[in-house]
Amino acid sequence: MIEWATMNARTNFDAGSRRRLLTVDEVLAMQRTGVFEDDEKFELIEGELILTQSKLNPHNLVRTFYRLLPDDVAPWVAATLYLRPRNAPDPDIMLFPRGRSIETLAPEEVHLVVEVADTTLPTDLGVKATLYARFKVAEYWVIDVGARRLVVHRDPDGEVWRQIQVFGADEAVAPQAFPNAAIRLADLES
């Protein structure tokens, strides 16, 4: 319960019962009108705006993917994946067909979503894993920075993944769509 002081009267406000969920289109309209600061980072998850912290730099992985992937695939850093009506996560890396607009990209067109988890591991392995499975993203990786491991999710079915594998930092793994683009976490650390 939050207590607000207004003039001479005290007002109680129960934040839990007065919550309003937002849609992707509403958040985009708020961005266009300047409601948010340019450097504010957030995601829309299940209709709620979640402030995000900056994560470790995923650029080493992106550079590696640029070298290993075909020219018709674009690896993007921190691009929003619009999962209408109430979700707009900002995965650290997305691989999808080059030339596609982010705003119209269907989640099933995304080859791979990668989250770098330092302080966000429970969210990345929980609500985000469920969300990406529900929207049929083909493959989802979580880089667990603290444990130096990669958790690979494949074959979404409803809100779960039929296949989840854990790879150590020295083990090679490639996205299913690009078996010749194998990486090792140990090679990305610097």
N, C-alpha and C positions, 0 to 999 in steps of 0.2 A: 504494500500500500504506500503510495506517495502522498505526502501532505503538502499542499500548496498554500502559501500565504498570499491572499489578495486583499489589498487595502486593509480593512479591519477584520475581515472574515477569513476563517480557515476553511479550505476546501479539500476533501479527500478525493483522490483519483486512483482507481484501481487499474493499473496499466494492463493487467492480464485480460480484463473483460472488455476493454475498449480498443482492442487491437483491430487494425484495418489492413487486410492483405492487399498488396499491389500487384499489378500486371506488368508485363514487359513493356507494353505500349505506354502505360502511365509513367514508368520510370524513364523511358526514352523521351517523352514529352517534358518531364522535369529536367532532364539533362539539357535539352534544347533551350529551355528558358533560363538556364543558369542557376538552378536551385542548388547544385553541388559545386564545390570548389574543384578546380581543374586537377588538383593533385589528390583528391579524395578517391580512395579505391574501395569498391564494394561489389558484392554480388547479390543477385536476387535469387533466393532459394526458398521454394515453396511459398512465394508471395512476400517474404520478409527480406528487408535490406540488411545485409550482414557486412559490417565493416571488415576489411581484410588488411592484414599486415603485409609488408613487403616480404617476399620469400627469398631464398637463396637464388642466385642468378642462374636461370636455366639455359643461358646462351651457349655454353659448351655443347649441350645436347643438340640444340638447334643447328649449330655449325656442323656437327657430325651428321645429322640428318640431311642437311643440304648436300653434303658430299656423297651420301649413300643412296638417296632417294632419286627416282626418276624425275625428269624435268616437269612432268605434269602434276606433281604433288607439291603443295605449299605447306611448309612447317611455319606456323604462326606462334608468336609468343604473346601470352596474355590477351588473346582475342576472345570476345564474348561469344558464347554459344547460346543463341536464343531458343529456349525451349518453352514456347508459349503454351498457356497464357501466363504462368506465374514463376518462371525460372529463367535466369540469365547468369549462369556461372561463368567465371573467367578462368578457364583452365590455364595452367602455366604454358602448356604447349598443345597445339592441335595440328594434326595432319589431315588435309582434305584436298580435293581436286583444285588445282590452280585455276584461277579465273572465276571462281565462284564468289559471290557476294556473301559476306558474313551475315548480313541481315536476312538473306533468303536461304541460307544453307540449312538443309534438313539434317537432323542429327544422324540419321542412318547413312548419310553421305560421308560422315567423318570416319576416317580410317583409324585414328588413334587419338585419345585424349590422355595427357600426362599432367599429373599434379605433383609438385615438389612439396613434400610434407616435412616441415621442421616443427612448428608448433600446432599445425592443423591436422595431424595424423588421425585423430578420432573422427573428425568431420569428413576427411578425404576417404577413409575406409568405411564410413557409415553412410550418412545422408547423401553424400555425393556419389558413392558407388551405387546406391539404390536409384538415385535420380538418373544417372547415365544408363543403367540397365533398363529402367522403365522407358526411356526414350530411344532405346535400341542403338546406342553408340556401339560400334563393332568391337572396340577394344579399349580398355582403360588401364593405365599404369599409375601406380603411386610409388614415387621414390621416397622411401623412408630414410631421411638424412641421418637421423640419430643412430639407426641400426645398420646403416650402409647396406640396404637391401632394396630390391625392386619387387613390388607386389603386382602381378599381372592378372587382370580380369579379362576373361574371354567368354563368348557365347552367352549373351544376355537372354534371360527368359523371365518375362514379367519384371519384377523388381529385384531379381537375384542374378547372379552369374553362375553358369554351370561349371565353369572352370576357373579356379584361382590357384596360381602358382607363385611361389616365393623364390627369388633368385638372389644369390649373394653377389657382392660387389665384383668378384672375379669371374662370374659366370656370364657367358654371352647369351643375349636374347634379342630377337628381331620381332618387329610387328608382323602379325599374321599376313597382312596384305603385302608385305615387302620382306620375304625371307632372306634376301641378300643384304639387308640393312641391319646386321647384327651389331649391337653395342655392348660394352661392359661398363658398369658404373665406375669401376676403378680407373678406367681410361679417361673419364670426364672430370675427375677430381684434380684440382690444381690450386 
